[in-house]
Amino acid sequence: MSWFPGAYETTFGRFLTKICEPVLAPFRKIIPPIGGVLDLSPIIAFFAIRMATFGLQYLVYNYLLPLFF
């Protein structure tokens, strides 16, 4: 949302903020915005969620599924 000026003031922007802020807040504490304007925390959060997803899939496929088959 920081990439699009005025996006926070729209109804859709407020809706996305309400949903995404609990996920992005920890990343914003660690990674400050570049130049005070460009927020990269959504990109970092996306990669962290993807890595967690891949790790969970690895555990399920290699350790849990063989127990049942």
N, C-alpha and C positions, 0 to 999 in steps of 0.2 A: 504494500500500500504506500510505502514511502517513495516508491518510484513514480507514482502518479499524483501530482499535486491536486489537492482538494478531494481526494478519494475518501478520506476519513469522514467527511461531512455527509456523505450519502447514506441512505438507509442500508444499502448493500455493504458499504464500508463498515458501518457500525456492527452489522451482523457478523461479518468476517472477523472483526476485531474481538468480539465477544467469544467466538469459537476458537480462534487461533492464539489469543494472548496467553492462555495457560501453558501452551506448548512452547511458545517463543520466549516467554519471560526469562527462563533460566539461561537461554543462549544470549539474550540481550545483556544480561549481567556480565557475561564473560567476554563478549565481542562487542565493543562499542561501534556505533555507526561511523563509517568512513567520512571524514570531513563534516561530521555532525549531521549529514543528510542521508547518505546511502546506507541502508540497513541490510547487511548480509546474513542476519540471523535466520531468515527463512530458508536460505540455501543450505546453511550448515545444519539446521534442524531436519531438512529433507534427507540429507546424506546420513545423519545419525539414525533417523527412523529406518532408512533403507538398510543400513548395516545391522541394526537390531533385528529387522525382518529376516535378512539372510542368515543371521546367527540362529534365530529361532527355527527356521526351516531346516538348517543343518542338524540341529539337535533332534528335531522330530523325525526326519528321514533316516538318520543314522543310529539313533538310540531308542526311540519310542516305537517306530513301526516294526523293527525286527522282533520286538517282544510279542507282537500280535500275529506275525506271519512266519 
